[in-house]
């Protein structure tokens, strides 16, 4: 039997996209007909099936097995130990196992296990780049970044393949590892029914931002943008950050006189977020600032969420955003607030232009479905196997 095992160290129901993206990856392989095990940390007890529908807004699948592993004392993460034990059992049974992870901490253990079971395939998915650390700013440069640099240099070339999120990221790794099989794939989109009440969404006159509240994500631009949108009777809603951050930003909103225009909420469960995007938001906002990481290494999940709901999306003119949105995006200089304001006002002022932009978003979303991404990964792995057999 052919099996997939996806390993994620973070805890189930963790706010933000990390666990959610892992879960969607695993589900996509199940939807391609492969029995898939998703290993994830767990710090609280809850009903997993109820969480799938009530928290994540997903349906269970007969081929998807979710393993929530509480952490215990010791240097090695319990979720890693549980996943390795299950993989070893499958290999002993003669199953063909494909192990995927974005966790460097388990990569070395998987490679060690492959020595015992040569048929095991190990694929690493990178969400950053540490082979060189010259591009890191002072805040991210540390002893841990140097340690990660050498871990990447030693372990990644021993994997069977590497999945990158952007083409530029793929080129960076390929320069170091010319013989390693590497593929660049955007993260995926969910498939939602097309919204028939497009005009009602336009008339809501609400712009949304989703994500962490850091300066390089465009936080200062969000405040400046809200000041301009106020005169056009347009609201800006932000979903992300923790409760303490949101409280601080709400206080700043009051001080700057933006109450009623700029709204902050912490990360909320995906099910509720998708309901809000489908019914209450008019335009998606991706104001990534022009840093090395934002330009070349990230895949903006917020953009994928927006186009999955057919929302017209205004984004910074940087390669990572354009790679996801392509013709479905409306692009602005990342520091030019006026451009963002003008594009939002123009979209909301013209029903025909808004409808056309909605159709373009739905079309692009169809090209980035999670199930298609998993299929491309399986084809990538099959190509590696065929090359090694020659």
ZICOR-V485784 format. One record per residue. N is the residue number from 0. RES is the residue in three letters. OMEGA is omega in radians with two decimals (none if undefined). Layout:
# ZICOR-V485784
n=N res=RES omega=OMEGA
n=N res=RES omega=OMEGA
This chain:
# ZICOR-V485784
n=0 res=UNK omega=3.08
n=1 res=UNK omega=-3.08
n=2 res=UNK omega=3.02
n=3 res=UNK omega=3.04
n=4 res=UNK omega=3.11
n=5 res=UNK omega=-3.05
n=6 res=UNK omega=3.11
n=7 res=UNK omega=-3.06
n=8 res=UNK omega=-3.06
n=9 res=UNK omega=-3.05
n=10 res=UNK omega=3.05
n=11 res=UNK omega=-3.14
n=12 res=UNK omega=3.08
n=13 res=UNK omega=3.10
n=14 res=UNK omega=-3.12
n=15 res=UNK omega=-2.97
n=16 res=UNK omega=-2.91
n=17 res=UNK omega=-3.13
n=18 res=UNK omega=-3.13
n=19 res=UNK omega=3.13
n=20 res=UNK omega=3.09
n=21 res=UNK omega=3.12
n=22 res=UNK omega=3.14
n=23 res=UNK omega=3.04
n=24 res=UNK omega=-3.11
n=25 res=UNK omega=3.13
n=26 res=UNK omega=-3.12
n=27 res=UNK omega=3.09
n=28 res=UNK omega=3.08
n=29 res=UNK omega=3.13
n=30 res=UNK omega=3.04
n=31 res=UNK omega=3.04
n=32 res=UNK omega=-3.14
n=33 res=UNK omega=3.05
n=34 res=UNK omega=-2.99
n=35 res=UNK omega=3.06
n=36 res=UNK omega=3.09
n=37 res=UNK omega=3.12
n=38 res=UNK omega=-3.05
n=39 res=UNK omega=3.08
n=40 res=UNK omega=3.14
n=41 res=UNK omega=3.14
n=42 res=UNK omega=3.14
n=43 res=UNK omega=3.09
n=44 res=UNK omega=3.05
n=45 res=UNK omega=3.13
n=46 res=UNK omega=-3.05
n=47 res=UNK omega=-3.13
n=48 res=UNK omega=3.11
n=49 res=UNK omega=3.11
n=50 res=UNK omega=-3.14
n=51 res=UNK omega=-3.10
n=52 res=UNK omega=-3.03
n=53 res=UNK omega=-3.12
n=54 res=UNK omega=-3.07
n=55 res=UNK omega=-3.14
n=56 res=UNK omega=-3.10
n=57 res=UNK omega=3.07
n=58 res=UNK omega=3.07
n=59 res=UNK omega=-3.13
n=60 res=UNK omega=-3.07
n=61 res=UNK omega=-3.11
n=62 res=UNK omega=-3.11
n=63 res=UNK omega=3.08
n=64 res=UNK omega=-3.11
n=65 res=UNK omega=-3.12
n=66 res=UNK omega=3.11
n=67 res=UNK omega=-3.00
n=68 res=UNK omega=3.07
n=69 res=UNK omega=3.13
n=70 res=UNK omega=3.09
n=71 res=UNK omega=-3.12
n=72 res=UNK omega=3.14
n=73 res=UNK omega=-3.05
n=74 res=UNK omega=-3.07
n=75 res=UNK omega=-3.12
n=76 res=UNK omega=-3.11
n=77 res=UNK omega=-3.13
n=78 res=UNK omega=3.09
n=79 res=UNK omega=-3.12
n=80 res=UNK omega=-3.13
n=81 res=UNK omega=-3.14
n=82 res=UNK omega=3.14
n=83 res=UNK omega=3.13
n=84 res=UNK omega=3.14
n=85 res=UNK omega=3.13
n=86 res=UNK omega=3.13
n=87 res=UNK omega=3.11
n=88 res=UNK omega=3.12
n=89 res=UNK omega=-3.14
n=90 res=UNK omega=3.10
n=91 res=UNK omega=3.12
n=92 res=UNK omega=-3.12
n=93 res=UNK omega=3.11
n=94 res=UNK omega=3.00
n=95 res=UNK omega=-3.03
n=96 res=UNK omega=3.02
n=97 res=UNK omega=3.14
n=98 res=UNK omega=3.14
n=99 res=UNK omega=3.11
n=100 res=UNK omega=2.96
n=101 res=UNK omega=-3.08
n=102 res=UNK omega=3.10
n=103 res=UNK omega=-3.09
n=104 res=UNK omega=3.14
n=105 res=UNK omega=-3.07
n=106 res=UNK omega=3.14
n=107 res=UNK omega=3.13
n=108 res=UNK omega=3.09
n=109 res=UNK omega=3.13
n=110 res=UNK omega=3.08
n=111 res=UNK omega=3.12
n=112 res=UNK omega=3.14
n=113 res=UNK omega=3.08
n=114 res=UNK omega=3.13
n=115 res=UNK omega=-3.12
n=116 res=UNK omega=-3.03
n=117 res=UNK omega=-3.14
n=118 res=UNK omega=3.11
n=119 res=UNK omega=3.09
n=120 res=UNK omega=-3.10
n=121 res=UNK omega=-3.14
n=122 res=UNK omega=3.12
n=123 res=UNK omega=3.08
n=124 res=UNK omega=-3.09
n=125 res=UNK omega=3.09
n=126 res=UNK omega=-3.13
n=127 res=UNK omega=3.09
n=128 res=UNK omega=-3.10
n=129 res=UNK omega=3.11
n=130 res=UNK omega=2.94
n=131 res=UNK omega=-3.12
n=132 res=UNK omega=3.12
n=133 res=UNK omega=-3.09
n=134 res=UNK omega=-3.09
n=135 res=UNK omega=3.05
n=136 res=UNK omega=-3.04
n=137 res=UNK omega=-3.10
n=138 res=UNK omega=-3.09
n=139 res=UNK omega=-3.11
n=140 res=UNK omega=-3.10
n=141 res=UNK omega=3.07
n=142 res=UNK omega=-3.13
n=143 res=UNK omega=3.10
n=144 res=UNK omega=3.07
n=145 res=UNK omega=3.11
n=146 res=UNK omega=3.12
n=147 res=UNK omega=3.11
n=148 res=UNK omega=-3.10
n=149 res=UNK omega=3.06
n=150 res=UNK omega=3.10
n=151 res=UNK omega=-3.09
n=152 res=UNK omega=-3.08
n=153 res=UNK omega=-2.97
n=154 res=UNK omega=-3.00
n=155 res=UNK omega=-3.13
n=156 res=UNK omega=3.12
n=157 res=UNK omega=3.11
n=158 res=UNK omega=3.10
n=159 res=UNK omega=3.14
n=160 res=UNK omega=-3.10
n=161 res=UNK omega=3.05
n=162 res=UNK omega=3.07
n=163 res=UNK omega=-3.11
n=164 res=UNK omega=3.14
n=165 res=UNK omega=3.12
n=166 res=UNK omega=3.12
n=167 res=UNK omega=3.09
n=168 res=UNK omega=3.10
n=169 res=UNK omega=-3.12
n=170 res=UNK omega=3.12
n=171 res=UNK omega=-3.14
n=172 res=UNK omega=-3.10
n=173 res=UNK omega=3.08
n=174 res=UNK omega=3.14
n=175 res=UNK omega=-3.04
n=176 res=UNK omega=-3.04
n=177 res=UNK omega=-3.11
n=178 res=UNK omega=-3.11
n=179 res=UNK omega=3.07
n=180 res=UNK omega=-3.09
n=181 res=UNK omega=3.09
n=182 res=UNK omega=3.07
n=183 res=UNK omega=-3.13
n=184 res=UNK omega=2.99
n=185 res=UNK omega=2.93
n=186 res=UNK omega=-2.95
n=187 res=UNK omega=3.08
n=188 res=UNK omega=2.98
n=189 res=UNK omega=-3.10
n=190 res=UNK omega=3.10
n=191 res=UNK omega=3.05
n=192 res=UNK omega=-3.12
n=193 res=UNK omega=-3.08
n=194 res=UNK omega=-3.12
n=195 res=UNK omega=-3.07
n=196 res=UNK omega=-3.08
n=197 res=UNK omega=-3.10
n=198 res=UNK omega=3.10
n=199 res=UNK omega=3.09
n=200 res=UNK omega=3.13
n=201 res=UNK omega=-3.08
n=202 res=UNK omega=3.07
n=203 res=UNK omega=3.13
n=204 res=UNK omega=3.13
n=205 res=UNK omega=3.06
n=206 res=UNK omega=-3.10
n=207 res=UNK omega=2.95
n=208 res=UNK omega=3.09
n=209 res=UNK omega=3.01
n=210 res=UNK omega=3.11
n=211 res=UNK omega=-3.04
n=212 res=UNK omega=3.11
n=213 res=UNK omega=-3.12
n=214 res=UNK omega=-3.11
n=215 res=UNK omega=3.04
n=216 res=UNK omega=3.10
n=217 res=UNK omega=-3.08
n=218 res=UNK omega=-3.13
n=219 res=UNK omega=3.11
n=220 res=UNK omega=3.13
n=221 res=UNK omega=3.12
n=222 res=UNK omega=3.14
n=223 res=UNK omega=3.14
n=224 res=UNK omega=-3.13
n=225 res=UNK omega=3.12
n=226 res=UNK omega=3.12
n=227 res=UNK omega=-3.10
n=228 res=UNK omega=-3.12
n=229 res=UNK omega=-3.11
n=230 res=UNK omega=3.12
n=231 res=UNK omega=3.13
n=232 res=UNK omega=3.11
n=233 res=UNK omega=3.11
n=234 res=UNK omega=3.10
n=235 res=UNK omega=-3.12
n=236 res=UNK omega=3.13
n=237 res=UNK omega=3.12
n=238 res=UNK omega=3.14
n=239 res=UNK omega=-3.09
n=240 res=UNK omega=3.12
n=241 res=UNK omega=-3.04
n=242 res=UNK omega=-3.13
n=243 res=UNK omega=3.10
n=244 res=UNK omega=-3.11
n=245 res=UNK omega=3.11
n=246 res=UNK omega=3.12
n=247 res=UNK omega=-3.13
n=248 res=UNK omega=3.06
n=249 res=UNK omega=3.08
n=250 res=UNK omega=3.09
n=251 res=UNK omega=3.11
n=252 res=UNK omega=3.12
n=253 res=UNK omega=-3.12
n=254 res=UNK omega=-3.11
n=255 res=UNK omega=3.06
n=256 res=UNK omega=-3.08
n=257 res=UNK omega=3.10
n=258 res=UNK omega=-3.11
n=259 res=UNK omega=3.11
n=260 res=UNK omega=-3.11
n=261 res=UNK omega=-3.07
n=262 res=UNK omega=3.11
n=263 res=UNK omega=2.99
n=264 res=UNK omega=3.08
n=265 res=UNK omega=3.04
n=266 res=UNK omega=3.10
n=267 res=UNK omega=-3.10
n=268 res=UNK omega=-3.09
n=269 res=UNK omega=-3.12
n=270 res=UNK omega=-3.13
n=271 res=UNK omega=3.14
n=272 res=UNK omega=-3.13
n=273 res=UNK omega=3.08
n=274 res=UNK omega=3.13
n=275 res=UNK omega=-3.13
n=276 res=UNK omega=-3.08
n=277 res=UNK omega=-2.98
n=278 res=UNK omega=-2.93
n=279 res=UNK omega=-3.06
n=280 res=UNK omega=-3.12
n=281 res=UNK omega=-3.03
n=282 res=UNK omega=3.04
n=283 res=UNK omega=-3.09
n=284 res=UNK omega=3.12
n=285 res=UNK omega=-3.01
n=286 res=UNK omega=-3.12
n=287 res=UNK omega=3.10
n=288 res=UNK omega=-2.98
n=289 res=UNK omega=3.04
n=290 res=UNK omega=3.14
n=291 res=UNK omega=-3.12
n=292 res=UNK omega=-3.10
n=293 res=UNK omega=-3.08
n=294 res=UNK omega=-2.92
n=295 res=UNK omega=-2.92
n=296 res=UNK omega=-3.02
n=297 res=UNK omega=2.98
n=298 res=UNK omega=-3.04
n=299 res=UNK omega=-3.13
n=300 res=UNK omega=-3.13
n=301 res=UNK omega=3.13
n=302 res=UNK omega=3.12
n=303 res=UNK omega=3.10
n=304 res=UNK omega=-3.10
n=305 res=UNK omega=-3.07
n=306 res=UNK omega=3.07
n=307 res=UNK omega=3.11
n=308 res=UNK omega=3.11
n=309 res=UNK omega=-3.12
n=310 res=UNK omega=2.96
n=311 res=UNK omega=-3.00
n=312 res=UNK omega=3.11
n=313 res=UNK omega=-3.01
n=314 res=UNK omega=3.02
n=315 res=UNK omega=3.13
n=316 res=UNK omega=3.07
n=317 res=UNK omega=-3.02
n=318 res=UNK omega=-3.08
n=319 res=UNK omega=3.13
n=320 res=UNK omega=-3.12
n=321 res=UNK omega=3.13
n=322 res=UNK omega=3.13
n=323 res=UNK omega=-2.99
n=324 res=UNK omega=-3.07
n=325 res=UNK omega=-3.05
n=326 res=UNK omega=-3.14
n=327 res=UNK omega=-3.08
n=328 res=UNK omega=3.01
n=329 res=UNK omega=-2.89
n=330 res=UNK omega=-3.11
n=331 res=UNK omega=2.95
n=332 res=UNK omega=-3.02
n=333 res=UNK omega=-3.13
n=334 res=UNK omega=-3.06
n=335 res=UNK omega=-3.11
n=336 res=UNK omega=-3.10
n=337 res=UNK omega=3.13
n=338 res=UNK omega=3.11
n=339 res=UNK omega=-3.13
n=340 res=UNK omega=-3.09
n=341 res=UNK omega=-3.13
n=342 res=UNK omega=3.12
n=343 res=UNK omega=-3.14
n=344 res=UNK omega=-3.12
n=345 res=UNK omega=3.13
n=346 res=UNK omega=-3.09
n=347 res=UNK omega=-3.10
n=348 res=UNK omega=-3.02
n=349 res=UNK omega=-3.09
n=350 res=UNK omega=-3.11
n=351 res=UNK omega=3.12
n=352 res=UNK omega=3.14
n=353 res=UNK omega=3.12
n=354 res=UNK omega=3.12
n=355 res=UNK omega=3.13
n=356 res=UNK omega=3.10
n=357 res=UNK omega=3.13
n=358 res=UNK omega=3.13
n=359 res=UNK omega=3.12
n=360 res=UNK omega=3.10
n=361 res=UNK omega=-3.13
n=362 res=UNK omega=3.14
n=363 res=UNK omega=3.10
n=364 res=UNK omega=3.13
n=365 res=UNK omega=3.13
n=366 res=UNK omega=-3.03
n=367 res=UNK omega=-3.13
n=368 res=UNK omega=3.14
n=369 res=UNK omega=-3.11
n=370 res=UNK omega=3.09
n=371 res=UNK omega=3.11
n=372 res=UNK omega=3.14
n=373 res=UNK omega=3.12
n=374 res=UNK omega=3.12
n=375 res=UNK omega=3.09
n=376 res=UNK omega=3.12
n=377 res=UNK omega=3.08
n=378 res=UNK omega=3.09
n=379 res=UNK omega=-3.13
n=380 res=UNK omega=3.10
n=381 res=UNK omega=3.09
n=382 res=UNK omega=3.09
n=383 res=UNK omega=-3.13
n=384 res=UNK omega=3.14
n=385 res=UNK omega=3.13
n=386 res=UNK omega=-3.11
n=387 res=UNK omega=-3.11
n=388 res=UNK omega=-3.13
n=389 res=UNK omega=none
